[in-house]
């Protein structure tokens, strides 16, 4: 079992920044692909960014490339999502997730499906971006 607790959400104006954090505990000695997905009101969930605990390679949803940065502090077991130049369309509940796999997951759609099927996720943190 892996426990994930997100924090750092809030309300900002368009163009602002937020940094989301996800504290990871539990059975963390296995290999995981970590990441974030989000769900806006009335919309389906979508993967936002992924990073493998094996290495630094990160992958992003096209609409957030160049604005969001995912990182993982292995010493503290914390996953981050730095979000800059926020837009109203980024408004959503953001969840961190861990998918047990040795391989990186490049597809955001695949990450969201795997996280839903047999991954672990937290309770989410809300991000609201006003125009």
LONU-528079 format. One record per atom (N, C-alpha, C, CB): residue number from 1; atom name; x, y, z. Coordinates in steps of 0.05 Angstrom, whole numbers, plus 5000, padded with zeros to 4 digits. Glycine has a CB too. Layout:
N
+-----+----+------+------+------+
!   k !  a !    x !    y !    z !
+-----+----+------+------+------+
! NUM ! CA !    X !    Y !    Z !
...
+-----+----+------+------+------+
% end
This chain:
131
+-----+----+------+------+------+
!   k !  a !    x !    y !    z !
+-----+----+------+------+------+
!   1 !  N ! 5017 ! 4976 ! 5000 !
!   1 ! CA ! 5000 ! 5000 ! 5000 !
!   1 !  C ! 5017 ! 5025 ! 5000 !
!   1 ! CB ! 4981 ! 5000 ! 5024 !
!   2 !  N ! 5008 ! 5045 ! 4986 !
!   2 ! CA ! 5022 ! 5071 ! 4984 !
!   2 !  C ! 5001 ! 5092 ! 4992 !
!   2 ! CB ! 5034 ! 5076 ! 4956 !
!   3 !  N ! 5009 ! 5110 ! 5009 !
!   3 ! CA ! 4991 ! 5132 ! 5016 !
!   3 !  C ! 5002 ! 5158 ! 5004 !
!   3 ! CB ! 4989 ! 5135 ! 5047 !
!   4 !  N ! 4984 ! 5174 ! 4993 !
!   4 ! CA ! 4991 ! 5198 ! 4980 !
!   4 !  C ! 4974 ! 5221 ! 4991 !
!   4 ! CB ! 4987 ! 5196 ! 4949 !
!   5 !  N ! 4987 ! 5243 ! 4999 !
!   5 ! CA ! 4972 ! 5265 ! 5010 !
!   5 !  C ! 4981 ! 5291 ! 4995 !
!   5 ! CB ! 4977 ! 5268 ! 5041 !
!   6 !  N ! 4962 ! 5303 ! 4981 !
!   6 ! CA ! 4968 ! 5327 ! 4965 !
!   6 !  C ! 4964 ! 5352 ! 4982 !
!   6 ! CB ! 4951 ! 5328 ! 4940 !
!   7 !  N ! 4979 ! 5373 ! 4975 !
!   7 ! CA ! 4975 ! 5399 ! 4987 !
!   7 !  C ! 4985 ! 5420 ! 4967 !
!   7 ! CB ! 4990 ! 5402 ! 5014 !
!   8 !  N ! 4978 ! 5445 ! 4973 !
!   8 ! CA ! 4989 ! 5467 ! 4957 !
!   8 !  C ! 4969 ! 5480 ! 4938 !
!   8 ! CB ! 5012 ! 5458 ! 4942 !
!   9 !  N ! 4945 ! 5469 ! 4937 !
!   9 ! CA ! 4925 ! 5481 ! 4919 !
!   9 !  C ! 4916 ! 5508 ! 4930 !
!   9 ! CB ! 4902 ! 5463 ! 4915 !
!  10 !  N ! 4900 ! 5523 ! 4914 !
!  10 ! CA ! 4890 ! 5548 ! 4922 !
!  10 !  C ! 4878 ! 5563 ! 4899 !
!  10 ! CB ! 4912 ! 5565 ! 4934 !
!  11 !  N ! 4873 ! 5589 ! 4904 !
!  11 ! CA ! 4861 ! 5606 ! 4883 !
!  11 !  C ! 4882 ! 5627 ! 4875 !
!  11 ! CB ! 4836 ! 5619 ! 4894 !
!  12 !  N ! 4885 ! 5629 ! 4849 !
!  12 ! CA ! 4904 ! 5649 ! 4838 !
!  12 !  C ! 4892 ! 5662 ! 4814 !
!  12 ! CB ! 4931 ! 5636 ! 4831 !
!  13 !  N ! 4903 ! 5685 ! 4806 !
!  13 ! CA ! 4894 ! 5698 ! 4782 !
!  13 !  C ! 4910 ! 5686 ! 4758 !
!  13 ! CB ! 4898 ! 5728 ! 4783 !
!  14 !  N ! 4899 ! 5689 ! 4735 !
!  14 ! CA ! 4913 ! 5680 ! 4711 !
!  14 !  C ! 4940 ! 5692 ! 4709 !
!  14 ! CB ! 4896 ! 5687 ! 4685 !
!  15 !  N ! 4960 ! 5675 ! 4702 !
!  15 ! CA ! 4987 ! 5684 ! 4701 !
!  15 !  C ! 5003 ! 5678 ! 4726 !
!  15 ! CB ! 4989 ! 5713 ! 4695 !
!  16 !  N ! 4989 ! 5671 ! 4747 !
!  16 ! CA ! 5002 ! 5665 ! 4772 !
!  16 !  C ! 5014 ! 5637 ! 4773 !
!  16 ! CB ! 4982 ! 5668 ! 4794 !
!  17 !  N ! 5025 ! 5630 ! 4796 !
!  17 ! CA ! 5039 ! 5605 ! 4800 !
!  17 !  C ! 5029 ! 5591 ! 4826 !
!  17 ! CB ! 5069 ! 5609 ! 4801 !
!  18 !  N ! 5031 ! 5565 ! 4825 !
!  18 ! CA ! 5026 ! 5549 ! 4849 !
!  18 !  C ! 5045 ! 5525 ! 4848 !
!  18 ! CB ! 4996 ! 5539 ! 4851 !
!  19 !  N ! 5053 ! 5515 ! 4871 !
!  19 ! CA ! 5068 ! 5490 ! 4872 !
!  19 !  C ! 5053 ! 5470 ! 4889 !
!  19 ! CB ! 5096 ! 5495 ! 4884 !
!  20 !  N ! 5045 ! 5448 ! 4876 !
!  20 ! CA ! 5032 ! 5427 ! 4890 !
!  20 !  C ! 5053 ! 5407 ! 4901 !
!  20 ! CB ! 5012 ! 5412 ! 4871 !
!  21 !  N ! 5047 ! 5396 ! 4924 !
!  21 ! CA ! 5064 ! 5376 ! 4936 !
!  21 !  C ! 5048 ! 5351 ! 4942 !
!  21 ! CB ! 5077 ! 5387 ! 4962 !
!  22 !  N ! 5061 ! 5329 ! 4941 !
!  22 ! CA ! 5048 ! 5303 ! 4947 !
!  22 !  C ! 5067 ! 5287 ! 4965 !
!  22 ! CB ! 5040 ! 5288 ! 4921 !
!  23 !  N ! 5060 ! 5283 ! 4990 !
!  23 ! CA ! 5076 ! 5267 ! 5008 !
!  23 !  C ! 5069 ! 5238 ! 5004 !
!  23 ! CB ! 5071 ! 5276 ! 5038 !
!  24 !  N ! 5090 ! 5222 ! 4999 !
!  24 ! CA ! 5087 ! 5194 ! 4993 !
!  24 !  C ! 5097 ! 5177 ! 5017 !
!  24 ! CB ! 5102 ! 5186 ! 4967 !
!  25 !  N ! 5081 ! 5158 ! 5026 !
!  25 ! CA ! 5090 ! 5141 ! 5048 !
!  25 !  C ! 5079 ! 5113 ! 5043 !
!  25 ! CB ! 5079 ! 5151 ! 5075 !
!  26 !  N ! 5088 ! 5094 ! 5059 !
!  26 ! CA ! 5080 ! 5067 ! 5056 !
!  26 !  C ! 5101 ! 5050 ! 5041 !
!  26 ! CB ! 5053 ! 5066 ! 5041 !
!  27 !  N ! 5091 ! 5033 ! 5025 !
!  27 ! CA ! 5109 ! 5013 ! 5011 !
!  27 !  C ! 5122 ! 5027 ! 4988 !
!  27 ! CB ! 5093 ! 4989 ! 5002 !
!  28 !  N ! 5143 ! 5043 ! 4994 !
!  28 ! CA ! 5155 ! 5060 ! 4973 !
!  28 !  C ! 5180 ! 5048 ! 4962 !
!  28 ! CB ! 5160 ! 5087 ! 4984 !
!  29 !  N ! 5188 ! 5023 ! 4970 !
!  29 ! CA ! 5213 ! 5012 ! 4960 !
!  29 !  C ! 5209 ! 4999 ! 4933 !
!  29 ! CB ! 5224 ! 4993 ! 4979 !
!  30 !  N ! 5185 ! 4997 ! 4923 !
!  30 ! CA ! 5181 ! 4987 ! 4897 !
!  30 !  C ! 5184 ! 5009 ! 4876 !
!  30 ! CB ! 5153 ! 4974 ! 4894 !
!  31 !  N ! 5184 ! 5001 ! 4851 !
!  31 ! CA ! 5187 ! 5020 ! 4829 !
!  31 !  C ! 5160 ! 5030 ! 4821 !
!  31 ! CB ! 5201 ! 5007 ! 4805 !
!  32 !  N ! 5158 ! 5056 ! 4818 !
!  32 ! CA ! 5133 ! 5069 ! 4810 !
!  32 !  C ! 5138 ! 5089 ! 4789 !
!  32 ! CB ! 5119 ! 5082 ! 4834 !
!  33 !  N ! 5117 ! 5094 ! 4773 !
!  33 ! CA ! 5115 ! 5118 ! 4757 !
!  33 !  C ! 5096 ! 5136 ! 4772 !
!  33 ! CB ! 5105 ! 5112 ! 4727 !
!  34 !  N ! 5107 ! 5160 ! 4779 !
!  34 ! CA ! 5091 ! 5179 ! 4794 !
!  34 !  C ! 5080 ! 5200 ! 4775 !
!  34 ! CB ! 5108 ! 5192 ! 4816 !
!  35 !  N ! 5059 ! 5212 ! 4783 !
!  35 ! CA ! 5048 ! 5233 ! 4766 !
!  35 !  C ! 5024 ! 5248 ! 4778 !
!  35 ! CB ! 5040 ! 5222 ! 4740 !
!  36 !  N ! 5014 ! 5265 ! 4762 !
!  36 ! CA ! 4990 ! 5281 ! 4770 !
!  36 !  C ! 4969 ! 5278 ! 4748 !
!  36 ! CB ! 4998 ! 5311 ! 4774 !
!  37 !  N ! 4944 ! 5276 ! 4757 !
!  37 ! CA ! 4922 ! 5279 ! 4738 !
!  37 !  C ! 4903 ! 5299 ! 4750 !
!  37 ! CB ! 4909 ! 5252 ! 4732 !
!  38 !  N ! 4885 ! 5309 ! 4734 !
!  38 ! CA ! 4866 ! 5329 ! 4743 !
!  38 !  C ! 4838 ! 5324 ! 4733 !
!  38 ! CB ! 4875 ! 5357 ! 4735 !
!  39 !  N ! 4818 ! 5335 ! 4746 !
!  39 ! CA ! 4791 ! 5333 ! 4737 !
!  39 !  C ! 4777 ! 5359 ! 4742 !
!  39 ! CB ! 4777 ! 5310 ! 4752 !
!  40 !  N ! 4768 ! 5371 ! 4720 !
!  40 ! CA ! 4753 ! 5396 ! 4722 !
!  40 !  C ! 4723 ! 5389 ! 4724 !
!  40 ! CB ! 4758 ! 5414 ! 4697 !
!  41 !  N ! 4708 ! 5407 ! 4735 !
!  41 ! CA ! 4679 ! 5402 ! 4739 !
!  41 !  C ! 4666 ! 5395 ! 4712 !
!  41 ! CB ! 4665 ! 5426 ! 4751 !
!  42 !  N ! 4652 ! 5372 ! 4712 !
!  42 ! CA ! 4637 ! 5364 ! 4688 !
!  42 !  C ! 4654 ! 5352 ! 4666 !
!  42 ! CB ! 4623 ! 5386 ! 4678 !
!  43 !  N ! 4680 ! 5348 ! 4672 !
!  43 ! CA ! 4698 ! 5337 ! 4652 !
!  43 !  C ! 4711 ! 5311 ! 4661 !
!  43 ! CB ! 4719 ! 5358 ! 4644 !
!  44 !  N ! 4722 ! 5297 ! 4642 !
!  44 ! CA ! 4736 ! 5272 ! 4649 !
!  44 !  C ! 4763 ! 5278 ! 4660 !
!  44 ! CB ! 4738 ! 5254 ! 4624 !
!  45 !  N ! 4774 ! 5259 ! 4675 !
!  45 ! CA ! 4800 ! 5262 ! 4686 !
!  45 !  C ! 4821 ! 5261 ! 4663 !
!  45 ! CB ! 4806 ! 5240 ! 4707 !
!  46 !  N ! 4843 ! 5275 ! 4667 !
!  46 ! CA ! 4864 ! 5274 ! 4647 !
!  46 !  C ! 4891 ! 5275 ! 4661 !
!  46 ! CB ! 4862 ! 5298 ! 4627 !
!  47 !  N ! 4909 ! 5259 ! 4651 !
!  47 ! CA ! 4936 ! 5259 ! 4662 !
!  47 !  C ! 4950 ! 5286 ! 4654 !
!  47 ! CB ! 4952 ! 5236 ! 4651 !
!  48 !  N ! 4966 ! 5296 ! 4673 !
!  48 ! CA ! 4979 ! 5322 ! 4669 !
!  48 !  C ! 5009 ! 5318 ! 4665 !
!  48 ! CB ! 4973 ! 5340 ! 4693 !
!  49 !  N ! 5022 ! 5302 ! 4682 !
!  49 ! CA ! 5051 ! 5299 ! 4681 !
!  49 !  C ! 5059 ! 5273 ! 4695 !
!  49 ! CB ! 5065 ! 5323 ! 4694 !
!  50 !  N ! 5080 ! 5261 ! 4685 !
!  50 ! CA ! 5090 ! 5237 ! 4698 !
!  50 !  C ! 5120 ! 5238 ! 4700 !
!  50 ! CB ! 5082 ! 5212 ! 4682 !
!  51 !  N ! 5131 ! 5223 ! 4720 !
!  51 ! CA ! 5159 ! 5221 ! 4723 !
!  51 !  C ! 5165 ! 5193 ! 4736 !
!  51 ! CB ! 5171 ! 5244 ! 4741 !
!  52 !  N ! 5185 ! 5180 ! 4727 !
!  52 ! CA ! 5192 ! 5154 ! 4738 !
!  52 !  C ! 5211 ! 5157 ! 4761 !
!  52 ! CB ! 5205 ! 5136 ! 4716 !
!  53 !  N ! 5207 ! 5140 ! 4782 !
!  53 ! CA ! 5225 ! 5141 ! 4805 !
!  53 !  C ! 5253 ! 5131 ! 4797 !
!  53 ! CB ! 5214 ! 5125 ! 4828 !
!  54 !  N ! 5256 ! 5119 ! 4773 !
!  54 ! CA ! 5282 ! 5109 ! 4764 !
!  54 !  C ! 5299 ! 5131 ! 4753 !
!  54 ! CB ! 5278 ! 5087 ! 4743 !
!  55 !  N ! 5288 ! 5152 ! 4744 !
!  55 ! CA ! 5304 ! 5172 ! 4730 !
!  55 !  C ! 5290 ! 5198 ! 4727 !
!  55 ! CB ! 5313 ! 5162 ! 4703 !
!  56 !  N ! 5303 ! 5218 ! 4714 !
!  56 ! CA ! 5292 ! 5245 ! 4714 !
!  56 !  C ! 5273 ! 5251 ! 4691 !
!  56 ! CB ! 5315 ! 5264 ! 4713 !
!  57 !  N ! 5270 ! 5232 ! 4672 !
!  57 ! CA ! 5253 ! 5238 ! 4649 !
!  57 !  C ! 5225 ! 5243 ! 4657 !
!  57 ! CB ! 5255 ! 5216 ! 4629 !
!  58 !  N ! 5214 ! 5265 ! 4647 !
!  58 ! CA ! 5187 ! 5273 ! 4653 !
!  58 !  C ! 5171 ! 5277 ! 4628 !
!  58 ! CB ! 5186 ! 5299 ! 4670 !
!  59 !  N ! 5145 ! 5273 ! 4630 !
!  59 ! CA ! 5127 ! 5275 ! 4607 !
!  59 !  C ! 5103 ! 5292 ! 4615 !
!  59 ! CB ! 5119 ! 5247 ! 4596 !
!  60 !  N ! 5092 ! 5306 ! 4595 !
!  60 ! CA ! 5071 ! 5325 ! 4601 !
!  60 !  C ! 5048 ! 5324 ! 4581 !
!  60 ! CB ! 5083 ! 5353 ! 4602 !
!  61 !  N ! 5025 ! 5332 ! 4591 !
!  61 ! CA ! 5002 ! 5338 ! 4574 !
!  61 !  C ! 5010 ! 5362 ! 4556 !
!  61 ! CB ! 4976 ! 5344 ! 4590 !
!  62 !  N ! 5003 ! 5361 ! 4530 !
!  62 ! CA ! 5012 ! 5382 ! 4512 !
!  62 !  C ! 5004 ! 5410 ! 4522 !
!  62 ! CB ! 4999 ! 5377 ! 4485 !
!  63 !  N ! 4981 ! 5413 ! 4533 !
!  63 ! CA ! 4971 ! 5439 ! 4541 !
!  63 !  C ! 4986 ! 5451 ! 4565 !
!  63 ! CB ! 4942 ! 5438 ! 4547 !
!  64 !  N ! 5002 ! 5435 ! 4578 !
!  64 ! CA ! 5017 ! 5446 ! 4601 !
!  64 !  C ! 5047 ! 5447 ! 4597 !
!  64 ! CB ! 5012 ! 5430 ! 4626 !
!  65 !  N ! 5056 ! 5437 ! 4574 !
!  65 ! CA ! 5085 ! 5437 ! 4568 !
!  65 !  C ! 5096 ! 5465 ! 4568 !
!  65 ! CB ! 5090 ! 5424 ! 4541 !
!  66 !  N ! 5119 ! 5469 ! 4581 !
!  66 ! CA ! 5131 ! 5495 ! 4582 !
!  66 !  C ! 5120 ! 5512 ! 4605 !
!  66 ! CB ! 5127 ! 5510 ! 4557 !
!  67 !  N ! 5099 ! 5503 ! 4618 !
!  67 ! CA ! 5087 ! 5518 ! 4641 !
!  67 !  C ! 5089 ! 5502 ! 4667 !
!  67 ! CB ! 5058 ! 5525 ! 4635 !
!  68 !  N ! 5086 ! 5476 ! 4665 !
!  68 ! CA ! 5087 ! 5459 ! 4689 !
!  68 !  C ! 5113 ! 5443 ! 4690 !
!  68 ! CB ! 5062 ! 5440 ! 4690 !
!  69 !  N ! 5122 ! 5438 ! 4714 !
!  69 ! CA ! 5146 ! 5421 ! 4718 !
!  69 !  C ! 5141 ! 5401 ! 4740 !
!  69 ! CB ! 5171 ! 5438 ! 4724 !
!  70 !  N ! 5145 ! 5376 ! 4734 !
!  70 ! CA ! 5142 ! 5355 ! 4755 !
!  70 !  C ! 5170 ! 5347 ! 4764 !
!  70 ! CB ! 5127 ! 5330 ! 4743 !
!  71 !  N ! 5172 ! 5342 ! 4790 !
!  71 ! CA ! 5197 ! 5333 ! 4802 !
!  71 !  C ! 5191 ! 5316 ! 4826 !
!  71 ! CB ! 5215 ! 5358 ! 4809 !
!  72 !  N ! 5212 ! 5301 ! 4833 !
!  72 ! CA ! 5209 ! 5282 ! 4856 !
!  72 !  C ! 5234 ! 5284 ! 4873 !
!  72 ! CB ! 5204 ! 5253 ! 4846 !
!  73 !  N ! 5230 ! 5289 ! 4898 !
!  73 ! CA ! 5252 ! 5290 ! 4918 !
!  73 !  C ! 5253 ! 5262 ! 4931 !
!  73 ! CB ! 5248 ! 5313 ! 4939 !
!  74 !  N ! 5272 ! 5246 ! 4922 !
!  74 ! CA ! 5274 ! 5219 ! 4932 !
!  74 !  C ! 5280 ! 5218 ! 4961 !
!  74 ! CB ! 5294 ! 5203 ! 4916 !
!  75 !  N ! 5296 ! 5237 ! 4971 !
!  75 ! CA ! 5304 ! 5236 ! 4999 !
!  75 !  C ! 5281 ! 5241 ! 5018 !
!  75 ! CB ! 5327 ! 5256 ! 5004 !
!  76 !  N ! 5262 ! 5258 ! 5008 !
!  76 ! CA ! 5239 ! 5265 ! 5025 !
!  76 !  C ! 5214 ! 5250 ! 5017 !
!  76 ! CB ! 5234 ! 5294 ! 5024 !
!  77 !  N ! 5215 ! 5236 ! 4995 !
!  77 ! CA ! 5192 ! 5222 ! 4984 !
!  77 !  C ! 5169 ! 5241 ! 4979 !
!  77 ! CB ! 5183 ! 5200 ! 5003 !
!  78 !  N ! 5175 ! 5263 ! 4966 !
!  78 ! CA ! 5154 ! 5283 ! 4959 !
!  78 !  C ! 5154 ! 5287 ! 4929 !
!  78 ! CB ! 5159 ! 5310 ! 4974 !
!  79 !  N ! 5131 ! 5288 ! 4918 !
!  79 ! CA ! 5127 ! 5293 ! 4890 !
!  79 !  C ! 5117 ! 5322 ! 4887 !
!  79 ! CB ! 5107 ! 5273 ! 4876 !
!  80 !  N ! 5128 ! 5337 ! 4868 !
!  80 ! CA ! 5120 ! 5365 ! 4865 !
!  80 !  C ! 5108 ! 5369 ! 4837 !
!  80 ! CB ! 5144 ! 5383 ! 4869 !
!  81 !  N ! 5092 ! 5390 ! 4835 !
!  81 ! CA ! 5083 ! 5400 ! 4809 !
!  81 !  C ! 5084 ! 5430 ! 4810 !
!  81 ! CB ! 5055 ! 5389 ! 4801 !
!  82 !  N ! 5104 ! 5441 ! 4798 !
!  82 ! CA ! 5107 ! 5470 ! 4796 !
!  82 !  C ! 5090 ! 5480 ! 4772 !
!  82 ! CB ! 5136 ! 5479 ! 4793 !
!  83 !  N ! 5071 ! 5497 ! 4778 !
!  83 ! CA ! 5053 ! 5507 ! 4757 !
!  83 !  C ! 5056 ! 5537 ! 4753 !
!  83 ! CB ! 5023 ! 5499 ! 4763 !
!  84 !  N ! 5066 ! 5545 ! 4730 !
!  84 ! CA ! 5070 ! 5573 ! 4724 !
!  84 !  C ! 5051 ! 5582 ! 4702 !
!  84 ! CB ! 5099 ! 5579 ! 4717 !
!  85 !  N ! 5048 ! 5608 ! 4699 !
!  85 ! CA ! 5031 ! 5619 ! 4677 !
!  85 !  C ! 5004 ! 5605 ! 4677 !
!  85 ! CB ! 5045 ! 5616 ! 4650 !
!  86 !  N ! 4992 ! 5603 ! 4699 !
!  86 ! CA ! 4967 ! 5589 ! 4701 !
!  86 !  C ! 4945 ! 5602 ! 4685 !
!  86 ! CB ! 4958 ! 5586 ! 4731 !
!  87 !  N ! 4927 ! 5586 ! 4675 !
!  87 ! CA ! 4905 ! 5595 ! 4658 !
!  87 !  C ! 4878 ! 5586 ! 4671 !
!  87 ! CB ! 4907 ! 5585 ! 4629 !
!  88 !  N ! 4857 ! 5600 ! 4666 !
!  88 ! CA ! 4831 ! 5591 ! 4677 !
!  88 !  C ! 4824 ! 5562 ! 4670 !
!  88 ! CB ! 4809 ! 5609 ! 4666 !
!  89 !  N ! 4833 ! 5553 ! 4647 !
!  89 ! CA ! 4827 ! 5525 ! 4639 !
!  89 !  C ! 4843 ! 5505 ! 4655 !
!  89 ! CB ! 4833 ! 5521 ! 4610 !
!  90 !  N ! 4862 ! 5514 ! 4672 !
!  90 ! CA ! 4876 ! 5496 ! 4690 !
!  90 !  C ! 4860 ! 5491 ! 4715 !
!  90 ! CB ! 4903 ! 5507 ! 4697 !
!  91 !  N ! 4838 ! 5505 ! 4719 !
!  91 ! CA ! 4822 ! 5501 ! 4743 !
!  91 !  C ! 4811 ! 5472 ! 4744 !
!  91 ! CB ! 4798 ! 5520 ! 4742 !
!  92 !  N ! 4817 ! 5459 ! 4766 !
!  92 ! CA ! 4810 ! 5430 ! 4769 !
!  92 !  C ! 4818 ! 5421 ! 4797 !
!  92 ! CB ! 4823 ! 5413 ! 4747 !
!  93 !  N ! 4809 ! 5397 ! 4803 !
!  93 ! CA ! 4820 ! 5383 ! 4826 !
!  93 !  C ! 4844 ! 5367 ! 4816 !
!  93 ! CB ! 4798 ! 5364 ! 4840 !
!  94 !  N ! 4866 ! 5370 ! 4830 !
!  94 ! CA ! 4891 ! 5357 ! 4822 !
!  94 !  C ! 4897 ! 5334 ! 4841 !
!  94 ! CB ! 4914 ! 5377 ! 4820 !
!  95 !  N ! 4904 ! 5311 ! 4830 !
!  95 ! CA ! 4910 ! 5287 ! 4845 !
!  95 !  C ! 4938 ! 5277 ! 4838 !
!  95 ! CB ! 4889 ! 5265 ! 4841 !
!  96 !  N ! 4953 ! 5269 ! 4858 !
!  96 ! CA ! 4977 ! 5255 ! 4851 !
!  96 !  C ! 4972 ! 5225 ! 4852 !
!  96 ! CB ! 5000 ! 5262 ! 4871 !
!  97 !  N ! 4987 ! 5210 ! 4837 !
!  97 ! CA ! 4983 ! 5182 ! 4834 !
!  97 !  C ! 5009 ! 5167 ! 4831 !
!  97 ! CB ! 4964 ! 5176 ! 4811 !
!  98 !  N ! 5008 ! 5142 ! 4838 !
!  98 ! CA ! 5031 ! 5124 ! 4835 !
!  98 !  C ! 5022 ! 5099 ! 4822 !
!  98 ! CB ! 5045 ! 5118 ! 4863 !
!  99 !  N ! 5035 ! 5092 ! 4800 !
!  99 ! CA ! 5029 ! 5068 ! 4785 !
!  99 !  C ! 5053 ! 5049 ! 4788 !
!  99 ! CB ! 5023 ! 5073 ! 4755 !
! 100 !  N ! 5049 ! 5025 ! 4799 !
! 100 ! CA ! 5071 ! 5006 ! 4802 !
! 100 !  C ! 5081 ! 4995 ! 4776 !
! 100 ! CB ! 5063 ! 4983 ! 4820 !
! 101 !  N ! 5104 ! 5005 ! 4767 !
! 101 ! CA ! 5115 ! 4996 ! 4742 !
! 101 !  C ! 5144 ! 5004 ! 4741 !
! 101 ! CB ! 5100 ! 5009 ! 4718 !
! 102 !  N ! 5161 ! 4988 ! 4727 !
! 102 ! CA ! 5189 ! 4995 ! 4724 !
! 102 !  C ! 5193 ! 5015 ! 4702 !
! 102 ! CB ! 5205 ! 4970 ! 4718 !
! 103 !  N ! 5173 ! 5018 ! 4685 !
! 103 ! CA ! 5177 ! 5034 ! 4661 !
! 103 !  C ! 5164 ! 5062 ! 4663 !
! 103 ! CB ! 5165 ! 5020 ! 4637 !
! 104 !  N ! 5176 ! 5082 ! 4650 !
! 104 ! CA ! 5163 ! 5108 ! 4649 !
! 104 !  C ! 5137 ! 5106 ! 4633 !
! 104 ! CB ! 5182 ! 5129 ! 4637 !
! 105 !  N ! 5119 ! 5124 ! 4638 !
! 105 ! CA ! 5094 ! 5125 ! 4623 !
! 105 !  C ! 5093 ! 5152 ! 4609 !
! 105 ! CB ! 5069 ! 5121 ! 4642 !
! 106 !  N ! 5095 ! 5150 ! 4583 !
! 106 ! CA ! 5097 ! 5175 ! 4567 !
! 106 !  C ! 5069 ! 5186 ! 4560 !
! 106 ! CB ! 5112 ! 5170 ! 4542 !
! 107 !  N ! 5050 ! 5169 ! 4558 !
! 107 ! CA ! 5023 ! 5177 ! 4549 !
! 107 !  C ! 5007 ! 5185 ! 4574 !
! 107 ! CB ! 5009 ! 5155 ! 4534 !
! 108 !  N ! 4996 ! 5210 ! 4573 !
! 108 ! CA ! 4980 ! 5219 ! 4595 !
! 108 !  C ! 4954 ! 5203 ! 4597 !
! 108 ! CB ! 4974 ! 5249 ! 4593 !
! 109 !  N ! 4943 ! 5195 ! 4574 !
! 109 ! CA ! 4919 ! 5180 ! 4574 !
! 109 !  C ! 4923 ! 5152 ! 4587 !
! 109 ! CB ! 4908 ! 5176 ! 4545 !
! 110 !  N ! 4946 ! 5140 ! 4580 !
! 110 ! CA ! 4952 ! 5114 ! 4591 !
! 110 !  C ! 4957 ! 5116 ! 4621 !
! 110 ! CB ! 4977 ! 5102 ! 4577 !
! 111 !  N ! 4971 ! 5137 ! 4630 !
! 111 ! CA ! 4976 ! 5141 ! 4658 !
! 111 !  C ! 4950 ! 5143 ! 4674 !
! 111 ! CB ! 4994 ! 5166 ! 4663 !
! 112 !  N ! 4931 ! 5159 ! 4664 !
! 112 ! CA ! 4906 ! 5162 ! 4678 !
! 112 !  C ! 4891 ! 5136 ! 4680 !
! 112 ! CB ! 4889 ! 5183 ! 4664 !
! 113 !  N ! 4891 ! 5120 ! 4658 !
! 113 ! CA ! 4877 ! 5095 ! 4658 !
! 113 !  C ! 4890 ! 5075 ! 4677 !
! 113 ! CB ! 4876 ! 5083 ! 4630 !
! 114 !  N ! 4917 ! 5073 ! 4677 !
! 114 ! CA ! 4931 ! 5055 ! 4695 !
! 114 !  C ! 4928 ! 5063 ! 4725 !
! 114 ! CB ! 4961 ! 5054 ! 4688 !
! 115 !  N ! 4929 ! 5089 ! 4729 !
! 115 ! CA ! 4925 ! 5099 ! 4757 !
! 115 !  C ! 4897 ! 5092 ! 4767 !
! 115 ! CB ! 4930 ! 5130 ! 4759 !
! 116 !  N ! 4878 ! 5094 ! 4750 !
! 116 ! CA ! 4850 ! 5087 ! 4758 !
! 116 !  C ! 4847 ! 5058 ! 4762 !
! 116 ! CB ! 4831 ! 5097 ! 4736 !
! 117 !  N ! 4860 ! 5042 ! 4745 !
! 117 ! CA ! 4856 ! 5013 ! 4746 !
! 117 !  C ! 4870 ! 5000 ! 4770 !
! 117 ! CB ! 4866 ! 5000 ! 4720 !
! 118 !  N ! 4895 ! 5006 ! 4774 !
! 118 ! CA ! 4909 ! 4992 ! 4796 !
! 118 !  C ! 4931 ! 5009 ! 4809 !
! 118 ! CB ! 4922 ! 4967 ! 4785 !
! 119 !  N ! 4929 ! 5035 ! 4806 !
! 119 ! CA ! 4949 ! 5052 ! 4819 !
! 119 !  C ! 4938 ! 5062 ! 4846 !
! 119 ! CB ! 4956 ! 5076 ! 4802 !
! 120 !  N ! 4953 ! 5080 ! 4857 !
! 120 ! CA ! 4945 ! 5093 ! 4883 !
! 120 !  C ! 4942 ! 5123 ! 4877 !
! 120 ! CB ! 4967 ! 5087 ! 4905 !
! 121 !  N ! 4924 ! 5136 ! 4891 !
! 121 ! CA ! 4921 ! 5164 ! 4888 !
! 121 !  C ! 4911 ! 5177 ! 4914 !
! 121 ! CB ! 4902 ! 5171 ! 4865 !
! 122 !  N ! 4915 ! 5203 ! 4916 !
! 122 ! CA ! 4907 ! 5217 ! 4940 !
! 122 !  C ! 4879 ! 5228 ! 4938 !
! 122 ! CB ! 4927 ! 5239 ! 4946 !
! 123 !  N ! 4873 ! 5245 ! 4957 !
! 123 ! CA ! 4846 ! 5257 ! 4959 !
! 123 !  C ! 4843 ! 5282 ! 4942 !
! 123 ! CB ! 4839 ! 5264 ! 4988 !
! 124 !  N ! 4865 ! 5292 ! 4932 !
! 124 ! CA ! 4865 ! 5315 ! 4914 !
! 124 !  C ! 4868 ! 5342 ! 4928 !
! 124 ! CB ! 4839 ! 5315 ! 4899 !
! 125 !  N ! 4876 ! 5362 ! 4912 !
! 125 ! CA ! 4877 ! 5389 ! 4922 !
! 125 !  C ! 4866 ! 5407 ! 4900 !
! 125 ! CB ! 4907 ! 5397 ! 4929 !
! 126 !  N ! 4851 ! 5427 ! 4907 !
! 126 ! CA ! 4836 ! 5443 ! 4888 !
! 126 !  C ! 4852 ! 5466 ! 4878 !
! 126 ! CB ! 4809 ! 5452 ! 4899 !
! 127 !  N ! 4852 ! 5471 ! 4852 !
! 127 ! CA ! 4865 ! 5494 ! 4840 !
! 127 !  C ! 4844 ! 5510 ! 4825 !
! 127 ! CB ! 4889 ! 5485 ! 4821 !
! 128 !  N ! 4842 ! 5535 ! 4832 !
! 128 ! CA ! 4823 ! 5553 ! 4818 !
! 128 !  C ! 4838 ! 5577 ! 4807 !
! 128 ! CB ! 4801 ! 5562 ! 4838 !
! 129 !  N ! 4835 ! 5581 ! 4781 !
! 129 ! CA ! 4849 ! 5603 ! 4767 !
! 129 !  C ! 4828 ! 5621 ! 4756 !
! 129 ! CB ! 4868 ! 5592 ! 4745 !
! 130 !  N ! 4829 ! 5646 ! 4765 !
! 130 ! CA ! 4809 ! 5666 ! 4756 !
! 130 !  C ! 4821 ! 5684 ! 4734 !
! 130 ! CB ! 4799 ! 5682 ! 4779 !
! 131 !  N ! 4804 ! 5693 ! 4717 !
! 131 ! CA ! 4813 ! 5710 ! 4694 !
! 131 !  C ! 4814 ! 5739 ! 4702 !
! 131 ! CB ! 4796 ! 5706 ! 4669 !
+-----+----+------+------+------+
% end
